[in-house]
Amino acid sequence: MSTSYDTVLTNMGGANRFLPYLLYKNILSPGRLVDIIRIAKKTLFPNGYLSPPPIDPTPEEQAAIREQLTARIQQAVPGKSSSHCPIYGLRC
């Protein structure tokens, strides 16, 4: 005996209309949408403008970051230790 999803929802009576009702009544209400837009705008534009992009690290800082990353990956991933790391050709 197989029942389709539509049949199950039809037999539930008003329960299949309850969730959309809650969404439109509480979450998608005009007041709530204004709050959501206001919060999103303050999050994306904290001073009223888009923040400047981060400054790229210098080559020396990139090398240090890469070495720290390699060490962290080596500690986190169990396995045999090799002298050559497949990540950027670095020594692990």
Backbone hydrogen bonds in HBPLUS format (Angstrom, degrees):
<---DONOR---> <-ACCEPTOR-->    atom                        ^
c    i                          cat <-CA-CA->   ^        H-A-AA   ^      H-
h    n   atom  resd res      DA  || num        DHA   H-A  angle D-A-AA Bond
n    s   type  num  typ     dist DA aas  dist angle  dist       angle   num
A0008-VAL N   A0004-SER O   3.13 MM   4  6.48 158.5  2.18 151.2 156.8     1
A0009-LEU N   A0005-TYR O   3.03 MM   4  6.32 161.3  2.07 150.8 155.5     2
A0010-THR N   A0006-ASP O   2.87 MM   4  6.05 153.6  1.94 147.0 154.7     3
A0011-ASN N   A0007-THR O   2.94 MM   4  6.11 153.9  2.01 148.2 154.5     4
A0012-MET N   A0009-LEU O   3.20 MM   3  5.16 145.6  2.33  95.6 105.7     5
A0013-GLY N   A0010-THR O   3.39 MM   3  5.90 167.7  2.41 110.9 114.4     6
A0015-ALA N   A0012-MET O   3.48 MM   3  5.61 167.9  2.50 118.5 117.6     7
A0017-ARG N   A0014-GLY O   3.07 MM   3  5.39 154.2  2.14 108.2 116.3     8
A0018-PHE N   A0015-ALA O   3.22 MM   3  5.09 152.3  2.30  97.4 105.6     9
A0021-TYR N   A0017-ARG O   3.19 MM   4  6.20 151.3  2.27 137.9 146.3    10
A0022-LEU N   A0018-PHE O   2.94 MM   4  6.26 158.0  1.99 152.4 157.9    11
A0023-LEU N   A0019-LEU O   2.94 MM   4  6.21 160.6  1.98 155.9 161.4    12
A0024-TYR N   A0020-PRO O   2.94 MM   4  6.13 172.2  1.95 155.3 156.6    13
A0025-LYS N   A0021-TYR O   2.83 MM   4  5.84 153.5  1.90 149.1 157.5    14
A0026-ASN N   A0022-LEU O   2.92 MM   4  5.75 165.3  1.95 146.1 150.0    15
A0027-ILE N   A0023-LEU O   3.00 MM   4  5.09 123.8  2.33 121.5 137.3    16
A0028-LEU N   A0023-LEU O   2.78 MM   5  5.99 163.4  1.81 163.5 164.4    17
A0033-LEU N   A0029-SER O   2.91 MM   4  6.14 161.0  1.95 162.2 168.1    18
A0034-VAL N   A0030-PRO O   3.09 MM   4  6.27 154.0  2.16 146.0 152.2    19
A0035-ASP N   A0031-GLY O   3.16 MM   4  6.43 154.2  2.22 141.0 147.7    20
A0036-ILE N   A0032-ARG O   2.89 MM   4  6.18 158.3  1.94 151.9 157.9    21
A0037-ILE N   A0033-LEU O   2.96 MM   4  6.15 162.6  1.99 149.5 153.7    22
A0038-ARG N   A0034-VAL O   2.93 MM   4  6.09 158.0  1.98 147.4 153.9    23
A0039-ILE N   A0035-ASP O   2.92 MM   4  6.10 164.1  1.94 153.1 156.9    24
A0040-ALA N   A0036-ILE O   2.95 MM   4  6.10 160.9  1.99 147.4 153.1    25
A0041-LYS N   A0037-ILE O   2.92 MM   4  6.04 157.3  1.97 147.5 153.6    26
A0042-LYS N   A0038-ARG O   3.01 MM   4  6.26 160.3  2.05 149.1 154.0    27
A0043-THR N   A0039-ILE O   2.95 MM   4  6.11 146.3  2.06 144.6 154.3    28
A0044-LEU N   A0040-ALA O   2.91 MM   4  6.08 164.0  1.93 152.4 156.1    29
A0045-PHE N   A0041-LYS O   2.83 MM   4  5.70 155.3  1.89 146.1 153.8    30
A0048-GLY N   A0045-PHE O   3.16 MM   3  4.99 165.2  2.19 108.7 110.7    31
A0061-GLU N   A0058-THR O   3.03 MM   3  5.11 113.0  2.50  99.2 115.1    32
A0062-GLN N   A0058-THR O   2.82 MM   4  6.12 155.2  1.88 157.3 165.6    33
A0063-ALA N   A0059-PRO O   2.98 MM   4  6.19 153.6  2.06 143.0 149.1    34
A0064-ALA N   A0060-GLU O   3.04 MM   4  6.33 157.0  2.09 146.0 152.0    35
A0065-ILE N   A0061-GLU O   2.88 MM   4  6.07 160.9  1.91 150.4 155.7    36
A0066-ARG N   A0062-GLN O   2.89 MM   4  6.03 157.7  1.93 147.0 153.4    37
A0067-GLU N   A0063-ALA O   2.96 MM   4  6.19 154.1  2.02 146.7 153.2    38
A0068-GLN N   A0064-ALA O   2.98 MM   4  6.23 159.6  2.02 149.5 154.9    39
A0069-LEU N   A0065-ILE O   2.89 MM   4  6.11 158.2  1.94 149.6 155.9    40
A0070-THR N   A0066-ARG O   2.92 MM   4  6.11 159.8  1.96 146.9 152.4    41
A0071-ALA N   A0067-GLU O   3.00 MM   4  6.21 158.8  2.04 148.0 153.3    42
A0072-ARG N   A0068-GLN O   2.95 MM   4  6.18 159.2  2.00 149.1 154.9    43
A0073-ILE N   A0069-LEU O   2.87 MM   4  6.10 159.7  1.92 154.8 160.1    44
A0074-GLN N   A0070-THR O   2.95 MM   4  6.08 158.7  2.00 146.0 152.3    45
A0075-GLN N   A0071-ALA O   3.00 MM   4  6.22 149.4  2.09 144.6 152.5    46
A0076-ALA N   A0072-ARG O   2.97 MM   4  6.11 148.8  2.07 142.9 151.6    47
A0077-VAL N   A0073-ILE O   2.91 MM   4  5.93 153.3  1.98 155.2 159.8    48
A0085-CYS N   A0090-LEU O   2.75 MM   5  5.27 152.4  1.82 161.2 169.0    49
A0090-LEU N   A0087-ILE O   3.13 MM   3  6.13 165.5  2.15 131.3 133.1    50
